[in-house]
């Protein structure tokens, strides 16, 4: 037969070294993927552990320093965790509050939480304190005199109570005559309200009657 049947053309020869290199490369890719998965799981668990023991919301920059990750990566991990909790219909959620992340009870569980937390407690804010707190929240920084002018009564006592409760604090002094103390809200208030920043408060316009309502009230108050 002139030509050995066991021989192959050069372009058909099997390159065993090339196949082995491909196998090694594939194993390395798979190992890298497994390592990335383990690393991501560890990062998630670390964030959960830190937030579990934190007494106040933890800022993304702090978590980023602890995990040695970019803040954007921390935000993504927290978003993934929050989504997983929602999909699992947990009784808690991971929320962005007061500039940081924290665990909190799910809104659907409010009736049970209220019965647990408020049972036997009477230390609630009075109507006057709530009114003053709302004024400070929407008009801050604001002085005692300005709060009193809006309310129409002396507000020193309720502002003192709000400061003691940690919802209001002195933030600056008025540069004008007398340099009156100016008050603003605290991060504790944001935590209690479940807000990330004070700008997330609902617009005042939602609570102000429209022109048609005011006209109706005026008509009703006029003597017949």
Residue pairs with C-beta under 8 A, 6 or more apart in sequence:
40 77
43 67
43 69
43 77
44 77
44 80
44 81
46 66
46 67
47 63
47 67
47 74
47 77
47 78
47 81
47 101
48 81
50 58
50 63
50 66
51 58
51 94
51 101
51 102
51 103
52 103
54 102
56 98
56 100
56 102
56 187
56 191
57 96
57 97
57 98
57 99
57 100
57 101
57 102
57 187
57 191
58 100
58 101
58 102
59 99
59 100
60 71
60 74
60 75
60 78
60 100
60 101
61 71
62 100
63 69
63 71
63 74
63 78
63 101
64 70
64 71
64 73
64 74
67 74
78 94
78 96
78 101
81 94
82 93
82 94
82 95
85 92
85 93
85 94
86 93
90 106
91 105
91 106
91 109
92 103
92 104
92 105
92 106
93 103
93 104
93 105
93 106
94 101
94 102
94 103
95 101
95 102
95 103
95 104
95 194
96 196
97 104
97 190
97 191
97 194
97 195
97 196
98 187
98 190
98 191
98 195
98 196
98 197
99 187
99 190
99 196
99 197
102 191
104 194
105 113
125 133
125 161
125 162
125 165
126 158
128 151
128 153
128 155
128 158
129 158
129 161
129 162
131 151
131 158
132 147
132 151
132 155
132 158
132 159
132 162
133 162
133 167
133 168
133 185
133 189
135 142
135 147
135 150
135 151
136 142
136 147
136 159
136 162
136 168
136 183
136 184
136 185
137 185
137 189
137 198
137 201
138 201
138 204
139 146
139 147
139 150
140 171
140 182
140 183
140 184
140 185
140 198
141 171
141 172
141 182
141 183
141 184
142 182
142 183
142 184
143 174
143 180
143 181
143 182
143 183
144 155
144 156
144 159
144 180
144 181
144 183
145 180
147 155
147 159
147 183
148 154
148 155
148 156
159 168
159 183
162 168
163 169
163 170
163 183
166 186
166 188
167 185
167 186
167 188
167 189
167 192
168 183
168 184
168 185
168 186
168 189
169 183
169 184
169 185
169 186
170 181
170 182
170 183
171 182
171 183
171 184
172 181
172 182
172 184
173 179
173 180
173 181
173 182
174 180
174 181
174 182
185 198
190 196
190 197
190 198
193 201
195 201
209 217
